[in-house]
Structures are given as structure tokens and as C-alpha cells.
Amino acid sequence: MTIENIGDLRVLVQTARAGSLTGAAKALGITPAAASATLKRLESQLGVRLFERSTRAMRLTPPGQALLDYASRAFDLIREGEAQATSDRAGLVGLIRLAAPSDLARATLLPWLDEFMEAHPGIELALSVGDRLLDVVRDEVDLAIRYGNLSDSRLVARTLIRTSPIVVAAPSYLAWHPVPQSPMDLTQHNCLAYDRGGKPHRTWRFTRDGQSVEVHVTGNRTVDDASLARQWAVAGAGILLKSPIESRQELVDGRLVRLLSDWQLDGYPVHAILPSGRFVPMRVRALVDFLAEKFAGVADELSGLLG
């Protein structure tokens, strides 16, 4: 048998995203009973079980996952077609749901996004800012900008830039504390820690001329928002391990000073991440191309700034 009402697939999609019928019903503005009846009707029409039900959550079966992938792409295509059909402009139109780390968004992305939207007035933006890792497959996100290597094969990534963190401090901090001459000197300083996934990052690994040194730093401040860590450093609260992408303006105007510049730290990429099984609208591809061009300029800027 075939699906009689394509709209019923919205219940499938929302249930998968919310993990429950209650969440799906809330998102769709219907009752949980109606959502449950719709899923049962879909399963009856297809002759397969789409979800494994438990008291805690709804888990997709393999046939359910396959149908979800196609349904999600179908709805994306419909939205893209609607946007193009109702637009009286030849340019890009529609909503882009973007997720990005807090400090990268505030210090770097915001003016770029303004520029992109000024060039494409038909674009709408829904920006999710935070340092927690969103599930771009499950969450309603078209594009995520993230640091680090990928471990999820369901994702497609384009490298925007490669960078390495640097050690920085404010002149006001260094006025009252000796400038560290080696990584081990950091053990005598107040080092600000960035909380990654509930665990403060306090082990810093340095390399020089083939020699590696791991230093466990201590300090009186920990935060899970990278932009606040940078503000603390600028205020003279301590020494910070920080991406130079977000701190380049403070380095240029002297509010932060680079320390231990003859030592290197492990580098990592910045990726534009997309779910592999989802249709990518033209507007999202255009934004990725735009950001790649902007980050290429940042790479040249950092090369001149850091040497």
C-alpha cells in the first residue's frame, strides 16, 4: 500500500526530532492522541513498524529511519520550491538555520552575516549561538560551524580554516606577574579554563623542535562560554589558551599579548557542517561559499599577525 496523506509524514519527522509523541504533537499543534493515530495509520499503510515504543522514548526502526531520510529531503525540497515560486526576486530566498560557537559568532560571524543578508534581502536567518554540540541530523539546523575533527559519518563537512590556539594575557595582568618563559612557568600563574562538555580544559600540550610538554594549569575561574573567557582575559583576570580567530582584534590593538610564541599547540580545523542525507538548498550552499571566502581572508590576516 502507499501513503494516502503526505502530510502525515510531518508527524514522523517531528516525532524523530522530539523523541516523543508529546513533543511532536506540541510542535505540530495537535494532540498526542492524534499524533499516535497518524503514526499507526502510516505503519498500517506501509506494513512496517516505524518506531520502537517505550515509556521513555520513541526510537526509529531501520525502515523508519529510511523513510525519515526521504521525508526530510522531500519537505526541504518543497520549502525551497515554495520560496522560489513566491519570490519576485531572482536572488536567494528563504530561511537559513545556523548554529555557531558563542565567541566565533560574536567576534567574527555577526558582521559577515549582516553583509550576506544585505546582499541577499530575501534571506531570513535563525541563529543558534552556544558552545554545546548540536545534533545537526536531529536538530532543526541547516548548517553548523564547529571547531575540531568530525566523528560522525552522517555529516558532510567543508573545512573553512585551520588554526592553532595561542596563549594570551592582558598587559594589566602581566604588569603584576612575571612573563612566562617556558610552558612549565604557567603552573605559577592563574590560568583561565574553558569548560568543554562539563570538563574544564586544564591540560595544555606544547611542542617545539620535536619536544612535547604537557602542563596541567590551575586557576580560580572556569566558564562554559568562550566569549566570557576572552572577556576575563582582556580584563586581566589571568592567562588564557585561545583561538586567534576570535582574539585577533585584541591582539592588534594590544588588549591581549601573545605568550610563548616559540611553542606550538595542536591545531584543528573549523568546519561548515551539513547532514549528509538532507537536501542542501542553494541559499545554504551560497552561505558556505561566502564564509569560506571570508575565512580565507582571516587566514591571511593571522599569517601576518602571528608570523
N, C-alpha and C positions, 0 to 999 in steps of 0.2 A: 504493500500500500504506500501511498505518498502522503506528504504533509498537506493538509487541507487549508491551513491558515498560516501563512509565512510569519505573521505577527506573533504566533505562539513561540517562535524561536527566541523572541526577546526575553521570555521567561527563562529559557535555557541559559542565555548569555548572562543575565543578571544573577541567576542562582549560582552559576560558576564563579562570578566575581565576588558575590557576597558570602558564599559558602553556606547559605541557608535560604530556605523559602521565605522566612520572615524578612530578611534583608532584601531579597529580590522583590517581594511584594511592596515593601516600603519605597524602593526605588521606582517602581512602576505605577504606584498609586492604586494598587488593588489589594484585596485581602489575601492572607496566606492560604486560605481555603481555595480561592480562585487560582492562585499560582500552582498549588498542588494538583488541582484538577487539570490544569493546562499541561503540566508535565506528564501526568498519567495518560492524557489524550495523545500526546506526542509519542510516548512509548508504545501505546496501543497501535497507533497508525504505522509505526516503523517496525513493530515486532521485536524491539530490543529494549534492554534496560539502560537508561542514560545516566542514572546516578545510583550509587550505593548509599542508602539512607541509614543514619544512626541518630542517636539522641543528641549528639554534639554537632554534627556537620553533615553536609552533602558532598560526597566525593564522586567525581566523574568516573564512569566506566570507560574502557577504551573506545567503544562506539560513541559514547557521549562526548569524549574529547575530540574525536574526529569530526563529529557534527558541529561542535562548538567552533573549531578552527574555520570551517567553511562558513558557518553562520556569521561569525565575527567579520570575516572578509566581505561577505555579502552586504552587511549593514554599512561597512565602511565605504564600499563602492556606491551604495545608494546615497549616503550622505554627500559623497563627492559629486555625484551626478546632480543631486538637488542643488548644491551650492553653485555649480557651474550653470545649470539651467535657469536659475532665478537671478543670476548676476547680469547686470547690464554693462559690466566691465570685462575687458579681455584679460585682466590680470588675475592674480591669485586671490581666492576667496575661501572662507571657511575658518573653522576653529582648529587651533593647534594646542594640544595639551602637553605642556613641557614641564619636566621635573629637573631640578638642578641643585647642587650643593649650596648651602647658605652663603658662604663668603664669595664663592665664584659668581653667584648670581648678583650679589650686591656690588662687588668691586669691579666686575668685568662685564657680565652679560646684560645688565639693565640698559645701559646706553646703546648697546648693539641691537637689542630687541626693539627699542624705540626707533632706531634708524630703519630696521627691517619693516616695521609696521607703517612708518611714514612712506616708505617706498611702495608698500602694498596695502592700501587703505581698506581693502576687502578682507583682510586677515583679522581674526579675533584670537586672543591669547588667554589661556588659562595656565598660570604659572604656579607650580608647587615647589616651594623652597624649603629645604631641610637636608640634614645630613644622614637621615636613615635611608637605607637602600629600598627603594620601591620595587615591587614586582611588576615590571613593565608588561609582562604577559597577562597577569591577572588584573592589575590596577588599570584604571582608565587613563592611560598615558600614551601619547603618540611617540614621544621622544624623551629620552633621559640623557643628561650629561653627567658622566661619572668618572671619578679617578680610579685607576688601578686596572689590573687584568681581569678578564671575564672567566667565570667558572661555569656558566650556564650555556649549554649548547643550543638552547632555544632562542638565543639572542643574536642579532646581527650588529656588529659594531664597526664604526669608522673612526680611526684614530685622528683626532684633531690636533694634538700636540703631544710631545713627550717632554717631561720636565723632571727635575730632581729637587727635593726640598733643600732649604738652606737654613742655617742657624742665624737668628737675628735678635737684636735688642735695641732699646731706645737709648739715645745719648744720656738721658736723665738717669737710667739705670746704671750705665757704665761710669757715670760720674761718681758713683758711690761704691762701685765694685770693680775689682781688677779685671781687665780684658782677658778672657781665657786664651791661652796659647796652645793648648792641646785638648783633645776631646775629654781626657780624664779630668781636666780642670773644671768641667761642667758639674762634677759632683760637689763642688764647693759653692754652687750658685743655686738661686731659686729659679727652677725651670717650670714653665707653664705646660700643662699637659692637656692634650686634646683627647676626649673620650670617644673611642671607636667601638660602637656596638656594646656599650656598657663596660668597657675595659679601658682605662687610661693608657695612652701610648707613652710609656716612660723608658723604653729601651731603644736607644738611638745607636745606629750602626754606621760607622765611618770607615772609609777606605782611602788609602794613599800609597802610591807606589807598590801596590800588591799587598800591602799590610792592612788588615781589618781590625777594628777596635769596636767593641760593644760597650756602651756606657749606660748604666741604669741611673737616670736622673731623678731628683726629688724636687718637690716644690709645694707651695701652700695653696695652689689654685688648679682646679680641673674643671673643664667645661665641655659640653657636647655640641657646642655651636662654634664653628671655626672662626666666624666673624668676630665673636666676642673674645676669643683667644687673641686675635690680632689687635683688638682694641686695648686689651690688657697690656700687651707688649708695647704698644705705642705710648701708653700711659706710664711706662716704666716699672711695671709690676714684676717683670722677670724676663728670662731668656726663652725664646720660642723656636721650635722647629716648624718651618712654614714653607708652603709652596710659594715660589717667587712670582707666580702669575698674579695672585691676589695682593701681594705686598709690594709690587713694583713701584707704585706711586709713592709709597712711604720711603722706599729706597732712593728714589730720585730726589725727593725734597728733604731727605735727611732725617725724617722722623724715626726711621729704623736704620740700623747699621748691620751689615753682614759680618759675621764672625767665622773664624776657622775656614777661610775661603780656600785654603790649600788642601782641605779634606773634602771628599765626595761622599754623598749619601745615595742609597739605592733610588734609581729613577723609576718612573711609572708613566703610563700614558693617560691622557684624558680622552675619553671615548664619547661619541654620539651613539646611543644605544637604541635599537629598534627591535621589536619582537619579530622573529623570522617568519612566522606564519600569518602575519597580518598585512593586508594591503597598505602600502605607503602612499598617501596622497601626494600630489605634485607640490602642494604648499609645504609639506614636511620635508620633502627632498630639497626644495629650494632653501629652506631654513638651514638644513645641514650644510649645503654648499656655501651659504653665506657665512656660517660660523667657522667653517674650515678656512675660508679666506681670511677672516678676522684673526683666528689663532695663528695663522702663518705670519701675520704681521707682529703678533706678540712674540713669537719665536725669534724673529729678527731683533726685536726690541730687547729681549732678555739676553741675546747673544752679545749685544753691545754693552748692556748694563753690567752683566756678570763676567764677561770675558771668557 
